[in-house]
Amino acid sequence: MLHPEKRAYASGGQVMTEAALDGGLSRDLYVALGEPLDQNGTWALRLYVKPYIRLIWLGALFMALGGFVVAFDKRFRRPVAA
């Protein structure tokens, strides 16, 4: 169950939207509460489906792993003088 919110802060007088997030391996689902449509309590709802967002982080991890492999590869070290 996702629970998006609208929060009103008294100090600044602004209303902020807090999105609900349902993360998965193949997609992320964001649910954001929009504006009230009428006096009956109905609200606009925004759904965002972001497919394969996790692969961006996986790609960054692969690049970091490749950097560590090259950094510790003996072929790229300077020879030590005897």
trRosetta pair geometry for C-beta under 8 A, 3 or more apart (Angstrom, degrees):
i j d omega theta_ij theta_ji phi_ij phi_ji
2 20 3.7 127 -176 132 102 148
2 21 7.8 158 -132 31 116 17
2 22 5.9 -81 -76 -45 120 109
2 29 7.8 -108 -68 110 153 110
2 31 4.9 99 129 35 147 143
3 20 5.5 138 55 -90 37 132
4 17 7.2 -1 178 -175 107 88
4 18 6.3 173 -160 91 60 67
4 19 5.7 -20 -120 -137 106 36
4 20 4.4 -103 -61 -11 71 98
4 31 4.9 -129 -39 113 124 90
4 32 5.6 166 -145 -128 148 25
4 33 4.3 171 118 -28 119 92
4 45 7.8 142 46 -136 145 87
5 17 7.5 161 88 -158 52 46
5 18 4.2 6 57 52 96 114
5 33 6.6 -116 102 12 2 138
6 15 5.8 3 -180 -179 100 109
6 16 7.4 159 -158 80 52 40
6 17 5.9 -26 -104 -102 68 64
6 18 7.6 -160 -76 19 21 79
6 33 5.4 -103 -43 94 93 133
7 15 7.0 161 81 -157 41 59
7 16 5.0 -18 63 61 95 91
7 17 7.9 176 20 -86 76 16
7 18 6.1 52 -11 -19 113 113
8 14 7.7 -173 -144 98 56 33
8 15 5.0 -26 -95 -101 75 80
8 16 8.0 171 -83 19 27 68
9 12 5.1 27 97 37 118 94
9 13 7.3 -60 85 -9 74 15
9 14 5.9 3 46 58 104 74
9 15 7.8 -179 13 -90 71 32
9 16 6.8 34 -15 -1 109 110
10 13 7.3 21 -163 -72 28 52
17 32 5.5 48 159 -164 132 102
17 33 6.0 -163 -141 59 102 79
19 30 5.1 0 171 -169 135 98
19 31 6.4 152 -165 73 78 43
19 32 4.4 -39 -103 -84 95 85
20 30 7.3 148 76 -158 50 48
20 31 4.5 -13 57 59 101 102
20 32 7.8 -171 21 -72 67 41
21 28 6.5 -20 -162 -173 96 103
21 29 7.3 144 -158 79 46 56
21 30 5.8 -14 -102 -103 71 69
21 31 7.9 -160 -69 22 30 73
22 28 7.2 156 81 -162 52 54
22 29 4.3 -9 59 59 102 106
22 31 7.6 41 -4 -8 102 106
23 28 5.1 -13 -112 -114 68 88
23 29 7.9 -152 -71 28 29 67
23 53 8.0 -91 -135 70 94 124
23 54 7.7 110 -175 -64 104 108
24 27 5.4 15 61 59 112 64
24 28 6.9 -173 30 -81 68 43
24 29 7.5 38 1 -6 107 95
24 54 8.0 -102 102 -24 43 132
25 54 5.9 -69 -154 34 44 161
26 51 6.6 -19 157 -153 74 81
26 52 6.4 -23 -162 -73 54 64
26 54 7.7 -63 -75 29 18 121
27 49 5.8 -12 -174 -171 129 90
27 50 6.5 147 -163 77 72 48
27 51 4.8 -37 -101 -108 92 57
27 52 7.0 -15 -82 -27 56 43
27 53 7.4 75 -149 7 33 93
28 49 7.6 155 80 -158 49 44
28 50 4.5 -13 59 62 98 105
28 53 4.7 -18 -3 24 122 141
28 54 7.8 142 -45 -36 100 81
29 47 7.0 -22 -166 -164 92 91
29 48 7.3 152 -159 81 44 55
29 49 5.7 -12 -105 -105 73 69
29 50 7.8 -164 -73 24 28 74
30 46 7.9 -15 113 113 93 91
30 47 7.3 148 81 -159 59 42
30 48 4.1 -7 58 58 107 106
30 49 7.9 -156 25 -69 73 27
30 50 6.9 45 -8 -8 107 110
31 45 6.8 -18 -165 -172 92 101
31 46 7.3 150 -158 82 43 57
31 47 5.8 -10 -104 -104 72 69
31 48 7.9 -158 -68 25 31 72
32 45 7.6 149 78 -163 48 53
32 46 4.4 -15 62 62 97 109
32 48 7.3 31 -1 -4 106 108
33 43 5.8 -14 -161 153 94 143
33 44 7.7 112 -178 80 50 61
33 45 6.5 -33 -115 -109 49 66
33 46 7.8 -124 -46 22 5 84
34 43 6.2 157 60 167 75 85
34 44 3.0 -46 71 88 139 103
34 45 6.2 -120 4 -60 100 18
34 46 5.6 107 -56 -25 101 96
35 43 7.2 -170 101 -152 23 77
35 44 5.5 23 47 25 61 119
36 41 7.7 -63 -142 -137 110 24
36 42 7.2 113 -161 82 68 49
36 43 5.5 -52 -103 -101 53 75
36 44 7.8 -145 -87 3 8 79
37 42 4.7 -40 49 99 117 99
37 43 6.4 177 -6 -113 89 18
37 44 5.9 118 -58 -45 100 80
38 42 5.8 28 38 45 91 104
50 53 4.8 38 127 -49 114 122
52 55 4.5 -10 176 10 95 122
52 56 7.8 114 135 -23 76 78
53 56 5.9 -38 -171 14 50 114
53 57 7.7 39 141 -6 67 98
54 57 5.8 -55 -162 40 48 108
54 58 6.2 49 143 -22 74 107
55 58 5.1 -50 -140 40 41 116
55 59 6.1 49 156 -25 68 100
56 59 5.9 -52 -153 32 28 112
56 60 6.8 28 149 -17 61 104
57 60 5.6 -51 -150 35 36 113
57 61 6.5 37 151 -19 66 103
58 61 5.6 -53 -150 36 34 112
58 62 6.5 36 151 -20 65 104
59 62 5.6 -52 -148 35 34 112
59 63 6.5 34 153 -19 65 103
60 63 5.7 -52 -149 35 33 111
60 64 6.5 33 152 -17 65 105
61 64 5.7 -53 -148 37 34 111
61 65 6.3 36 152 -20 65 106
62 65 5.6 -52 -145 37 32 113
62 66 6.4 36 153 -20 64 104
63 66 5.6 -51 -149 35 32 113
63 67 6.6 36 151 -21 63 103
64 67 5.6 -52 -152 33 34 114
64 68 6.6 32 152 -16 65 103
65 68 5.8 -54 -150 36 34 109
65 69 6.4 36 151 -21 66 104
66 69 5.6 -51 -146 34 33 113
66 70 6.4 28 157 -13 66 105
67 70 6.0 -58 -148 40 30 106
67 71 6.1 31 155 -22 66 110
68 71 5.5 -53 -140 36 32 114
68 72 6.3 7 167 1 66 111
69 72 6.6 -74 -148 48 23 92
69 73 6.4 43 152 -51 63 102
70 73 5.5 -38 -145 2 34 122
70 76 6.7 36 179 4 75 158
73 76 5.2 63 83 12 99 105
73 77 7.8 -164 98 -24 54 85
74 77 5.6 -44 -154 12 48 119
